[in-house]
Amino acid sequence: MAARTIVGAVALLALIGVAVYLLAQIPWEFTVAGVLALAGILLAVGHDAPDAL
């Protein structure tokens, strides 16, 4: 494996770890509401778009 691939994988794991740590700091209700809000925004914005993501 190339060094660039290893560094990228470690950076991605670090970002995911920070996100999980921060999500653990708030009540689970806010996490669920945030995910539902983001899904609703994506649904509203990408309704007629062929490539919403």
CHARMM internal coordinates of N, CA and C (Angstrom, degrees):
IC EDIT
DIST 1 N 1 CA 1.4446
DIST 1 CA 1 C 1.5287
ANGL 1 N 1 CA 1 C 108.81
DIST 1 C 2 N 1.3105
ANGL 1 CA 1 C 2 N 115.32
DIHE 1 N 1 CA 1 C 2 N 140.63
DIST 2 N 2 CA 1.4622
ANGL 1 C 2 N 2 CA 119.80
DIHE 1 CA 1 C 2 N 2 CA 179.69
DIST 2 CA 2 C 1.5236
ANGL 2 N 2 CA 2 C 110.06
DIHE 1 C 2 N 2 CA 2 C -74.87
DIST 2 C 3 N 1.3124
ANGL 2 CA 2 C 3 N 115.07
DIHE 2 N 2 CA 2 C 3 N 153.56
DIST 3 N 3 CA 1.4635
ANGL 2 C 3 N 3 CA 120.24
DIHE 2 CA 2 C 3 N 3 CA -179.81
DIST 3 CA 3 C 1.5191
ANGL 3 N 3 CA 3 C 111.11
DIHE 2 C 3 N 3 CA 3 C -60.62
DIST 3 C 4 N 1.3412
ANGL 3 CA 3 C 4 N 115.98
DIHE 3 N 3 CA 3 C 4 N -35.56
DIST 4 N 4 CA 1.4598
ANGL 3 C 4 N 4 CA 119.66
DIHE 3 CA 3 C 4 N 4 CA -179.81
DIST 4 CA 4 C 1.5200
ANGL 4 N 4 CA 4 C 111.00
DIHE 3 C 4 N 4 CA 4 C -63.84
DIST 4 C 5 N 1.3231
ANGL 4 CA 4 C 5 N 117.22
DIHE 4 N 4 CA 4 C 5 N -38.79
DIST 5 N 5 CA 1.4620
ANGL 4 C 5 N 5 CA 121.33
DIHE 4 CA 4 C 5 N 5 CA 178.43
DIST 5 CA 5 C 1.5224
ANGL 5 N 5 CA 5 C 110.93
DIHE 4 C 5 N 5 CA 5 C -65.58
DIST 5 C 6 N 1.3286
ANGL 5 CA 5 C 6 N 116.34
DIHE 5 N 5 CA 5 C 6 N -41.88
DIST 6 N 6 CA 1.4657
ANGL 5 C 6 N 6 CA 120.75
DIHE 5 CA 5 C 6 N 6 CA -179.70
DIST 6 CA 6 C 1.5286
ANGL 6 N 6 CA 6 C 110.11
DIHE 5 C 6 N 6 CA 6 C -65.41
DIST 6 C 7 N 1.3343
ANGL 6 CA 6 C 7 N 116.78
DIHE 6 N 6 CA 6 C 7 N -44.80
DIST 7 N 7 CA 1.4686
ANGL 6 C 7 N 7 CA 120.66
DIHE 6 CA 6 C 7 N 7 CA 179.63
DIST 7 CA 7 C 1.5210
ANGL 7 N 7 CA 7 C 109.86
DIHE 6 C 7 N 7 CA 7 C -63.06
DIST 7 C 8 N 1.3252
ANGL 7 CA 7 C 8 N 117.95
DIHE 7 N 7 CA 7 C 8 N -40.98
DIST 8 N 8 CA 1.4612
ANGL 7 C 8 N 8 CA 121.18
DIHE 7 CA 7 C 8 N 8 CA 178.43
DIST 8 CA 8 C 1.5161
ANGL 8 N 8 CA 8 C 112.11
DIHE 7 C 8 N 8 CA 8 C -63.94
DIST 8 C 9 N 1.3214
ANGL 8 CA 8 C 9 N 116.68
DIHE 8 N 8 CA 8 C 9 N -41.65
DIST 9 N 9 CA 1.4678
ANGL 8 C 9 N 9 CA 120.46
DIHE 8 CA 8 C 9 N 9 CA 179.28
DIST 9 CA 9 C 1.5294
ANGL 9 N 9 CA 9 C 110.96
DIHE 8 C 9 N 9 CA 9 C -66.22
DIST 9 C 10 N 1.3289
ANGL 9 CA 9 C 10 N 117.24
DIHE 9 N 9 CA 9 C 10 N -41.47
DIST 10 N 10 CA 1.4606
ANGL 9 C 10 N 10 CA 120.68
DIHE 9 CA 9 C 10 N 10 CA 178.51
DIST 10 CA 10 C 1.5291
ANGL 10 N 10 CA 10 C 110.02
DIHE 9 C 10 N 10 CA 10 C -64.92
DIST 10 C 11 N 1.3257
ANGL 10 CA 10 C 11 N 117.62
DIHE 10 N 10 CA 10 C 11 N -40.88
DIST 11 N 11 CA 1.4657
ANGL 10 C 11 N 11 CA 120.82
DIHE 10 CA 10 C 11 N 11 CA 179.23
DIST 11 CA 11 C 1.5236
ANGL 11 N 11 CA 11 C 110.72
DIHE 10 C 11 N 11 CA 11 C -64.79
DIST 11 C 12 N 1.3281
ANGL 11 CA 11 C 12 N 117.20
DIHE 11 N 11 CA 11 C 12 N -40.84
DIST 12 N 12 CA 1.4583
ANGL 11 C 12 N 12 CA 120.75
DIHE 11 CA 11 C 12 N 12 CA 178.60
DIST 12 CA 12 C 1.5259
ANGL 12 N 12 CA 12 C 111.09
DIHE 11 C 12 N 12 CA 12 C -64.93
DIST 12 C 13 N 1.3190
ANGL 12 CA 12 C 13 N 117.02
DIHE 12 N 12 CA 12 C 13 N -42.53
DIST 13 N 13 CA 1.4659
ANGL 12 C 13 N 13 CA 120.36
DIHE 12 CA 12 C 13 N 13 CA 176.84
DIST 13 CA 13 C 1.5233
ANGL 13 N 13 CA 13 C 111.61
DIHE 12 C 13 N 13 CA 13 C -64.02
DIST 13 C 14 N 1.3300
ANGL 13 CA 13 C 14 N 116.90
DIHE 13 N 13 CA 13 C 14 N -37.33
DIST 14 N 14 CA 1.4675
ANGL 13 C 14 N 14 CA 120.14
DIHE 13 CA 13 C 14 N 14 CA 178.09
DIST 14 CA 14 C 1.5233
ANGL 14 N 14 CA 14 C 110.44
DIHE 13 C 14 N 14 CA 14 C -64.88
DIST 14 C 15 N 1.3290
ANGL 14 CA 14 C 15 N 117.81
DIHE 14 N 14 CA 14 C 15 N -42.70
DIST 15 N 15 CA 1.4617
ANGL 14 C 15 N 15 CA 120.95
DIHE 14 CA 14 C 15 N 15 CA 179.14
DIST 15 CA 15 C 1.5247
ANGL 15 N 15 CA 15 C 111.37
DIHE 14 C 15 N 15 CA 15 C -64.38
DIST 15 C 16 N 1.3173
ANGL 15 CA 15 C 16 N 116.31
DIHE 15 N 15 CA 15 C 16 N -41.45
DIST 16 N 16 CA 1.4665
ANGL 15 C 16 N 16 CA 119.91
DIHE 15 CA 15 C 16 N 16 CA 178.21
DIST 16 CA 16 C 1.5279
ANGL 16 N 16 CA 16 C 109.93
DIHE 15 C 16 N 16 CA 16 C -65.26
DIST 16 C 17 N 1.3199
ANGL 16 CA 16 C 17 N 116.96
DIHE 16 N 16 CA 16 C 17 N -40.63
DIST 17 N 17 CA 1.4567
ANGL 16 C 17 N 17 CA 120.64
DIHE 16 CA 16 C 17 N 17 CA 178.28
DIST 17 CA 17 C 1.5178
ANGL 17 N 17 CA 17 C 112.24
DIHE 16 C 17 N 17 CA 17 C -62.72
DIST 17 C 18 N 1.3207
ANGL 17 CA 17 C 18 N 117.33
DIHE 17 N 17 CA 17 C 18 N -42.06
DIST 18 N 18 CA 1.4646
ANGL 17 C 18 N 18 CA 120.99
DIHE 17 CA 17 C 18 N 18 CA 177.84
DIST 18 CA 18 C 1.5271
ANGL 18 N 18 CA 18 C 109.93
DIHE 17 C 18 N 18 CA 18 C -64.80
DIST 18 C 19 N 1.3298
ANGL 18 CA 18 C 19 N 117.52
DIHE 18 N 18 CA 18 C 19 N -41.82
DIST 19 N 19 CA 1.4636
ANGL 18 C 19 N 19 CA 120.79
DIHE 18 CA 18 C 19 N 19 CA 179.64
DIST 19 CA 19 C 1.5257
ANGL 19 N 19 CA 19 C 110.95
DIHE 18 C 19 N 19 CA 19 C -62.75
DIST 19 C 20 N 1.3204
ANGL 19 CA 19 C 20 N 117.41
DIHE 19 N 19 CA 19 C 20 N -43.17
DIST 20 N 20 CA 1.4661
ANGL 19 C 20 N 20 CA 120.53
DIHE 19 CA 19 C 20 N 20 CA 179.30
DIST 20 CA 20 C 1.5300
ANGL 20 N 20 CA 20 C 109.94
DIHE 19 C 20 N 20 CA 20 C -65.86
DIST 20 C 21 N 1.3238
ANGL 20 CA 20 C 21 N 116.91
DIHE 20 N 20 CA 20 C 21 N -41.19
DIST 21 N 21 CA 1.4679
ANGL 20 C 21 N 21 CA 120.29
DIHE 20 CA 20 C 21 N 21 CA 178.13
DIST 21 CA 21 C 1.5293
ANGL 21 N 21 CA 21 C 110.98
DIHE 20 C 21 N 21 CA 21 C -60.97
DIST 21 C 22 N 1.3253
ANGL 21 CA 21 C 22 N 116.90
DIHE 21 N 21 CA 21 C 22 N -45.03
DIST 22 N 22 CA 1.4600
ANGL 21 C 22 N 22 CA 119.87
DIHE 21 CA 21 C 22 N 22 CA -178.85
DIST 22 CA 22 C 1.5193
ANGL 22 N 22 CA 22 C 111.25
DIHE 21 C 22 N 22 CA 22 C -68.08
DIST 22 C 23 N 1.3350
ANGL 22 CA 22 C 23 N 117.43
DIHE 22 N 22 CA 22 C 23 N -37.45
DIST 23 N 23 CA 1.4603
ANGL 22 C 23 N 23 CA 119.64
DIHE 22 CA 22 C 23 N 23 CA 178.02
DIST 23 CA 23 C 1.5276
ANGL 23 N 23 CA 23 C 111.33
DIHE 22 C 23 N 23 CA 23 C -66.25
DIST 23 C 24 N 1.3228
ANGL 23 CA 23 C 24 N 117.18
DIHE 23 N 23 CA 23 C 24 N -28.64
DIST 24 N 24 CA 1.4649
ANGL 23 C 24 N 24 CA 120.35
DIHE 23 CA 23 C 24 N 24 CA 179.06
DIST 24 CA 24 C 1.5247
ANGL 24 N 24 CA 24 C 111.67
DIHE 23 C 24 N 24 CA 24 C -73.71
DIST 24 C 25 N 1.3307
ANGL 24 CA 24 C 25 N 117.75
DIHE 24 N 24 CA 24 C 25 N -14.20
DIST 25 N 25 CA 1.4539
ANGL 24 C 25 N 25 CA 121.22
DIHE 24 CA 24 C 25 N 25 CA -177.55
DIST 25 CA 25 C 1.5246
ANGL 25 N 25 CA 25 C 113.01
DIHE 24 C 25 N 25 CA 25 C -84.70
DIST 25 C 26 N 1.3314
ANGL 25 CA 25 C 26 N 117.58
DIHE 25 N 25 CA 25 C 26 N -14.44
DIST 26 N 26 CA 1.4586
ANGL 25 C 26 N 26 CA 120.56
DIHE 25 CA 25 C 26 N 26 CA -178.14
DIST 26 CA 26 C 1.5267
ANGL 26 N 26 CA 26 C 108.85
DIHE 25 C 26 N 26 CA 26 C -112.11
DIST 26 C 27 N 1.3265
ANGL 26 CA 26 C 27 N 117.39
DIHE 26 N 26 CA 26 C 27 N 157.82
DIST 27 N 27 CA 1.4649
ANGL 26 C 27 N 27 CA 119.78
DIHE 26 CA 26 C 27 N 27 CA 177.92
DIST 27 CA 27 C 1.5280
ANGL 27 N 27 CA 27 C 111.27
DIHE 26 C 27 N 27 CA 27 C -61.05
DIST 27 C 28 N 1.3142
ANGL 27 CA 27 C 28 N 116.45
DIHE 27 N 27 CA 27 C 28 N 147.56
DIST 28 N 28 CA 1.4656
ANGL 27 C 28 N 28 CA 120.83
DIHE 27 CA 27 C 28 N 28 CA -174.90
DIST 28 CA 28 C 1.5248
ANGL 28 N 28 CA 28 C 111.64
DIHE 27 C 28 N 28 CA 28 C -64.23
DIST 28 C 29 N 1.3135
ANGL 28 CA 28 C 29 N 118.46
DIHE 28 N 28 CA 28 C 29 N -24.89
DIST 29 N 29 CA 1.4588
ANGL 28 C 29 N 29 CA 120.42
DIHE 28 CA 28 C 29 N 29 CA 179.59
DIST 29 CA 29 C 1.5215
ANGL 29 N 29 CA 29 C 111.30
DIHE 28 C 29 N 29 CA 29 C -63.52
DIST 29 C 30 N 1.3424
ANGL 29 CA 29 C 30 N 116.10
DIHE 29 N 29 CA 29 C 30 N -39.53
DIST 30 N 30 CA 1.4581
ANGL 29 C 30 N 30 CA 119.93
DIHE 29 CA 29 C 30 N 30 CA 179.02
DIST 30 CA 30 C 1.5243
ANGL 30 N 30 CA 30 C 110.94
DIHE 29 C 30 N 30 CA 30 C -68.29
DIST 30 C 31 N 1.3224
ANGL 30 CA 30 C 31 N 116.73
DIHE 30 N 30 CA 30 C 31 N -35.42
DIST 31 N 31 CA 1.4621
ANGL 30 C 31 N 31 CA 120.44
DIHE 30 CA 30 C 31 N 31 CA 177.68
DIST 31 CA 31 C 1.5199
ANGL 31 N 31 CA 31 C 110.72
DIHE 30 C 31 N 31 CA 31 C -63.84
DIST 31 C 32 N 1.3307
ANGL 31 CA 31 C 32 N 116.31
DIHE 31 N 31 CA 31 C 32 N -47.23
DIST 32 N 32 CA 1.4623
ANGL 31 C 32 N 32 CA 120.38
DIHE 31 CA 31 C 32 N 32 CA 179.90
DIST 32 CA 32 C 1.5238
ANGL 32 N 32 CA 32 C 110.07
DIHE 31 C 32 N 32 CA 32 C -63.28
DIST 32 C 33 N 1.3331
ANGL 32 CA 32 C 33 N 117.23
DIHE 32 N 32 CA 32 C 33 N -43.66
DIST 33 N 33 CA 1.4605
ANGL 32 C 33 N 33 CA 120.54
DIHE 32 CA 32 C 33 N 33 CA 179.93
DIST 33 CA 33 C 1.5257
ANGL 33 N 33 CA 33 C 111.20
DIHE 32 C 33 N 33 CA 33 C -63.58
DIST 33 C 34 N 1.3159
ANGL 33 CA 33 C 34 N 117.57
DIHE 33 N 33 CA 33 C 34 N -38.65
DIST 34 N 34 CA 1.4566
ANGL 33 C 34 N 34 CA 120.83
DIHE 33 CA 33 C 34 N 34 CA 178.37
DIST 34 CA 34 C 1.5155
ANGL 34 N 34 CA 34 C 112.65
DIHE 33 C 34 N 34 CA 34 C -65.38
DIST 34 C 35 N 1.3304
ANGL 34 CA 34 C 35 N 116.49
DIHE 34 N 34 CA 34 C 35 N -42.60
DIST 35 N 35 CA 1.4666
ANGL 34 C 35 N 35 CA 120.16
DIHE 34 CA 34 C 35 N 35 CA 178.51
DIST 35 CA 35 C 1.5270
ANGL 35 N 35 CA 35 C 109.96
DIHE 34 C 35 N 35 CA 35 C -65.14
DIST 35 C 36 N 1.3308
ANGL 35 CA 35 C 36 N 117.38
DIHE 35 N 35 CA 35 C 36 N -41.93
DIST 36 N 36 CA 1.4679
ANGL 35 C 36 N 36 CA 120.16
DIHE 35 CA 35 C 36 N 36 CA 178.19
DIST 36 CA 36 C 1.5254
ANGL 36 N 36 CA 36 C 111.29
DIHE 35 C 36 N 36 CA 36 C -65.33
DIST 36 C 37 N 1.3282
ANGL 36 CA 36 C 37 N 117.45
DIHE 36 N 36 CA 36 C 37 N -38.54
DIST 37 N 37 CA 1.4626
ANGL 36 C 37 N 37 CA 120.67
DIHE 36 CA 36 C 37 N 37 CA 177.80
DIST 37 CA 37 C 1.5252
ANGL 37 N 37 CA 37 C 110.96
DIHE 36 C 37 N 37 CA 37 C -64.39
DIST 37 C 38 N 1.3341
ANGL 37 CA 37 C 38 N 117.27
DIHE 37 N 37 CA 37 C 38 N -43.83
DIST 38 N 38 CA 1.4613
ANGL 37 C 38 N 38 CA 120.01
DIHE 37 CA 37 C 38 N 38 CA 178.28
DIST 38 CA 38 C 1.5250
ANGL 38 N 38 CA 38 C 111.53
DIHE 37 C 38 N 38 CA 38 C -63.82
DIST 38 C 39 N 1.3283
ANGL 38 CA 38 C 39 N 116.78
DIHE 38 N 38 CA 38 C 39 N -39.72
DIST 39 N 39 CA 1.4618
ANGL 38 C 39 N 39 CA 119.81
DIHE 38 CA 38 C 39 N 39 CA 177.64
DIST 39 CA 39 C 1.5275
ANGL 39 N 39 CA 39 C 110.74
DIHE 38 C 39 N 39 CA 39 C -64.60
DIST 39 C 40 N 1.3407
ANGL 39 CA 39 C 40 N 117.02
DIHE 39 N 39 CA 39 C 40 N -40.03
DIST 40 N 40 CA 1.4583
ANGL 39 C 40 N 40 CA 120.73
DIHE 39 CA 39 C 40 N 40 CA 178.01
DIST 40 CA 40 C 1.5127
ANGL 40 N 40 CA 40 C 112.26
DIHE 39 C 40 N 40 CA 40 C -64.97
DIST 40 C 41 N 1.3347
ANGL 40 CA 40 C 41 N 116.62
DIHE 40 N 40 CA 40 C 41 N -40.63
DIST 41 N 41 CA 1.4651
ANGL 40 C 41 N 41 CA 120.07
DIHE 40 CA 40 C 41 N 41 CA 177.63
DIST 41 CA 41 C 1.5167
ANGL 41 N 41 CA 41 C 110.50
DIHE 40 C 41 N 41 CA 41 C -64.09
DIST 41 C 42 N 1.3390
ANGL 41 CA 41 C 42 N 117.41
DIHE 41 N 41 CA 41 C 42 N -44.41
DIST 42 N 42 CA 1.4573
ANGL 41 C 42 N 42 CA 120.91
DIHE 41 CA 41 C 42 N 42 CA 178.49
DIST 42 CA 42 C 1.5234
ANGL 42 N 42 CA 42 C 110.84
DIHE 41 C 42 N 42 CA 42 C -61.63
DIST 42 C 43 N 1.3166
ANGL 42 CA 42 C 43 N 116.53
DIHE 42 N 42 CA 42 C 43 N -40.67
DIST 43 N 43 CA 1.4622
ANGL 42 C 43 N 43 CA 120.67
DIHE 42 CA 42 C 43 N 43 CA 178.64
DIST 43 CA 43 C 1.5241
ANGL 43 N 43 CA 43 C 110.56
DIHE 42 C 43 N 43 CA 43 C -64.27
DIST 43 C 44 N 1.3326
ANGL 43 CA 43 C 44 N 117.48
DIHE 43 N 43 CA 43 C 44 N -42.91
DIST 44 N 44 CA 1.4634
ANGL 43 C 44 N 44 CA 121.14
DIHE 43 CA 43 C 44 N 44 CA -178.45
DIST 44 CA 44 C 1.5232
ANGL 44 N 44 CA 44 C 111.80
DIHE 43 C 44 N 44 CA 44 C -69.46
DIST 44 C 45 N 1.3282
ANGL 44 CA 44 C 45 N 116.29
DIHE 44 N 44 CA 44 C 45 N -42.36
DIST 45 N 45 CA 1.4636
ANGL 44 C 45 N 45 CA 119.57
DIHE 44 CA 44 C 45 N 45 CA -177.03
DIST 45 CA 45 C 1.5169
ANGL 45 N 45 CA 45 C 111.27
DIHE 44 C 45 N 45 CA 45 C -75.22
DIST 45 C 46 N 1.3174
ANGL 45 CA 45 C 46 N 117.22
DIHE 45 N 45 CA 45 C 46 N -38.39
DIST 46 N 46 CA 1.4563
ANGL 45 C 46 N 46 CA 120.46
DIHE 45 CA 45 C 46 N 46 CA -174.86
DIST 46 CA 46 C 1.5107
ANGL 46 N 46 CA 46 C 114.57
DIHE 45 C 46 N 46 CA 46 C -96.52
DIST 46 C 47 N 1.3267
ANGL 46 CA 46 C 47 N 117.04
DIHE 46 N 46 CA 46 C 47 N 19.85
DIST 47 N 47 CA 1.4724
ANGL 46 C 47 N 47 CA 119.70
DIHE 46 CA 46 C 47 N 47 CA -175.54
DIST 47 CA 47 C 1.5182
ANGL 47 N 47 CA 47 C 112.52
DIHE 46 C 47 N 47 CA 47 C -61.50
DIST 47 C 48 N 1.3457
ANGL 47 CA 47 C 48 N 117.36
DIHE 47 N 47 CA 47 C 48 N -47.71
DIST 48 N 48 CA 1.4539
ANGL 47 C 48 N 48 CA 120.46
DIHE 47 CA 47 C 48 N 48 CA -179.01
DIST 48 CA 48 C 1.5232
ANGL 48 N 48 CA 48 C 113.17
DIHE 47 C 48 N 48 CA 48 C -103.60
DIST 48 C 49 N 1.3104
ANGL 48 CA 48 C 49 N 116.31
DIHE 48 N 48 CA 48 C 49 N -3.09
DIST 49 N 49 CA 1.4655
ANGL 48 C 49 N 49 CA 119.76
DIHE 48 CA 48 C 49 N 49 CA -178.60
DIST 49 CA 49 C 1.5226
ANGL 49 N 49 CA 49 C 109.52
DIHE 48 C 49 N 49 CA 49 C -80.25
DIST 49 C 50 N 1.3219
ANGL 49 CA 49 C 50 N 116.52
DIHE 49 N 49 CA 49 C 50 N 136.08
DIST 50 N 50 CA 1.4705
ANGL 49 C 50 N 50 CA 118.79
DIHE 49 CA 49 C 50 N 50 CA 179.71
DIST 50 CA 50 C 1.5270
ANGL 50 N 50 CA 50 C 113.72
DIHE 49 C 50 N 50 CA 50 C -69.32
DIST 50 C 51 N 1.3426
ANGL 50 CA 50 C 51 N 116.74
DIHE 50 N 50 CA 50 C 51 N -31.68
DIST 51 N 51 CA 1.4585
ANGL 50 C 51 N 51 CA 121.49
DIHE 50 CA 50 C 51 N 51 CA -178.64
DIST 51 CA 51 C 1.5173
ANGL 51 N 51 CA 51 C 109.86
DIHE 50 C 51 N 51 CA 51 C -126.41
DIST 51 C 52 N 1.3401
ANGL 51 CA 51 C 52 N 115.94
DIHE 51 N 51 CA 51 C 52 N 77.24
DIST 52 N 52 CA 1.4638
ANGL 51 C 52 N 52 CA 120.49
DIHE 51 CA 51 C 52 N 52 CA -177.05
DIST 52 CA 52 C 1.5157
ANGL 52 N 52 CA 52 C 111.70
DIHE 51 C 52 N 52 CA 52 C -64.60
DIST 52 C 53 N 1.3306
ANGL 52 CA 52 C 53 N 117.45
DIHE 52 N 52 CA 52 C 53 N -33.90
DIST 53 N 53 CA 1.4540
ANGL 52 C 53 N 53 CA 121.07
DIHE 52 CA 52 C 53 N 53 CA 179.59
DIST 53 CA 53 C 1.4984
ANGL 53 N 53 CA 53 C 109.50
DIHE 52 C 53 N 53 CA 53 C -93.81
END
COOR INIT
IC SEED 1 N 1 CA 1 C
IC BUILD
